[in-house]
Amino acid sequence: MEEEVKSGFNFKKYLPIIGIVLAVIILIIILVSVLGGGPKKAVKNYVSAINKLNVSKVTKVMDLRGMYAWNFSNSDLKDFSDEDYDEFIEKYEDVDDSVIELAAASQEKSIEKNFDNIEDEYKSFKLKVDKIKSSKKLGKDLYLVKAKISMVAKPEDEEENDEIDSSDIHTFIVYKNKIVDTDLSF
């Protein structure tokens, strides 16, 4: 009797290993999409935190060190270059922790005052991200996001205040998935 020589790859032998590898890859993709989110998710989280009128939730999605560094860098978004990015990172790394502590206290008071005004003047207030118009990478973990945001607010006293129902494109600078700068005011 002649022995049969098997040629080819035996898939059945490796099927359980392939299944486990595929399951791990799918799990990693799901975790990255849920936990990571990226700059677009940062904008949505920021708007959501404002809607809750909760100071601590808003400050959690903001990067005060980045805000300070961004405000003191001479960056023009139209011509943003690698040198501008390097300048931002240099300023970011140079920000002293004591400055951040003072800025945090000041920022929290400002946000709280804005929320108090909203609660006093409006019986309902809602921001909504209608659409992310664009997301442009400015550097490693630094993005320019433009989003169409709508605001609807019904006044507490209809005779004194006008109802707000508007929509506009707003700019957000996002660093490491936290808001560094925005032109959105509330």
Order of alpha helices (4+ residues) and beta strands (2+ residues): alpha-alpha-alpha-alpha-alpha-alpha-beta-beta-beta-beta
